[in-house]
Amino acid sequence: MFSKLKQFKDLRSQAKTMQDALAKETISEEKNGVKIVLNGNMEAVSVSLNESLNKSAQEEAVKNCFNEAVKKAQRLMAKKLQDMGGIPGLN
């Protein structure tokens, strides 16, 4: 039982280390003058709009930028996790 608790604690510690490392990373995506910057934990750091676009074009650009930035963040998370040795028990 204690070995399971130790494994859980180690896994939790590894997740916290990864989360801290990802928070320091930034991912940016720009489309049609609209720019979104996320950190590695997929939290928005900044959003810049292009005021020369009409409302629907801005909405589309924000949606596309956000979706692409999330994909980049997910790839970054996967790479960091792989670099850290993966998740014990799932390899």
Residue pairs with C-beta under 8 A, 6 or more apart in sequence:
7 88
7 89
10 88
11 87
11 88
14 84
17 84
18 77
18 80
18 81
18 84
19 41
21 40
21 80
22 39
22 40
22 41
22 76
22 77
22 80
23 39
23 40
23 41
24 39
24 40
25 39
25 40
25 76
26 37
26 38
26 39
26 40
26 45
27 37
27 38
27 39
27 40
27 69
27 72
27 73
27 76
28 35
28 36
28 37
28 38
28 69
29 35
29 36
29 65
29 66
29 68
29 69
29 72
30 36
30 65
31 61
31 64
31 65
31 68
32 50
32 53
32 57
32 61
33 49
33 50
33 52
33 53
33 61
34 47
34 48
34 49
34 50
34 53
34 58
34 61
34 62
34 65
35 46
35 47
35 48
35 65
36 44
36 46
36 47
36 48
36 62
36 65
36 66
36 69
37 44
37 45
37 46
37 47
37 69
38 44
38 45
38 69
38 70
38 73
39 45
40 73
40 76
40 77
40 80
41 73
42 70
42 73
42 74
47 62
49 58
49 62
50 58
50 61
53 61
81 87
